[in-house]
């Protein structure tokens, strides 16, 4: 089962090229990375999984054209979390596999009802560890608390988690071990962290054709 950093931002979104990030990921012990703004393929022995961001939510529906990606090119559909209504619409759409940015949303934006919905639809929630490294004070504490809530909901209702470095430079990339250690701040045990690092592979492997939003 592949070990995956669930989100990095290569150039031009970040400071490092995709090739340098792939090389760094390989040296750190990853098999694959999900790269924002990138296509899919093999780079220096690392599988690069493209990220397709969902469009805006309007009147309870997810906007954007849907296309199917299959064969050698694997792309994963990702959406940014928002209000409770937005998150419910994203989960109901069937077009999203990972929900990111939960730490930036109000605490009441994700509850036991949406947790059950995420579990039923196999949607993962991402824990972006960059916030635990780069932020300080109340902002960092708020992120830790929000992630702890999500970890608790995941344990109770069974929806998957992903772990991402959120790196915009090779200097911000973390090894699987480092990510597992950071996960402890949010209540993730060692086995839970290792499981979260394998989630992307599980999300994609059952699907020969993956729905994404352009």
Secondary structure, DSSP 4 states (H G I P E B T S, - for coil): ---EEEEE--TTTSSS-HHHHHHHHHHHT-SEEEEET---EEETTEEEEEEEE---EETTEE-S-EEEEETT--EEEEEE--SHHHHHHHHHHS--SEEE-GGGS-GGGS-HHHHHHHHHHT-EEEEETHHHHH--HHHHHHHHHHHHHHHHHHHHH---EEEE--BSSGGG---HHHHHHHHGGGT--HHHHHHHHTHHHHHHHT-SEEEEE-
